[in-house]
Amino acid sequence: MRKIVRGGGLKANTLKSMIKSTYDRSEVEGWTNIMDTPEVTGFKHPSGQVVVALPGTEGTLKDWSKNAVYGLAGESAYKMTPRYKRAKERVAELEKKIQP
């Protein structure tokens, strides 16, 4: 059975590097990139720990249109956007990939 840990266990600099990597595709020292898509980035440590990172918006008009959908129509409308659907699919793919 896999153990899911939410929060804790990462150094601040590592977390910062992971967040940065979701935007610029840079490497994170000591971690292997196991998924790198515009919606989801997955990292695996030699210890077996896996971190899934989902980038936020970048301030572009395209991103703000999705923010507007969320702000004007709520969460259920946002979940119907193509980006949300792709991210959900990618996370499911990554979970299958890392299942023991």
Secondary structure, 3 states (H helix, E strand, C coil): CCCCCCCCCCCHHHHHHHHHHHHHCCCCCCCEEEEECCCCEEEECCCCCEEEECCCCCCCHHHHHHHHHHHHHCHHHHCCCHHHHHHHHHHHHHHHHHCC
